[in-house]
């Protein structure tokens, strides 16, 4: 059974930091491109950051320089370090795994991040 479990969300003040984790099971993690997406109320789900099987990363324009994505293939876990958080970063953050062949795609259940004073 495939599971992607996000953790680390919560309430933080503007300018603060949070670290998200996505623990996976049931997949050959090292063969999956991984990504973080977010969905704010009334908005479409958008890519926050992605990390390929080889470690190449890409970021959404709004988070460049503030967020850092990483992965640990041994622990089958992906991370997102979020610094200098802004109220507009408030959203549900989802973990995504796509097999490098493109034929398998999985989502986590999401974790809420709220940036507010």
Buried (B, 14 or more C-beta within 10 A) or exposed (E): EEEBBBBBBEEBEEEBEBEBBBBBEEBEBEEBBBBBBBBBEEEEBEBBBBBBBEEEEEBBEEBEEBBBBBBEBEEBBBBBBBBEBBEEBBBBBBBBBBBBEEEBEBBBEBBEBBBEE
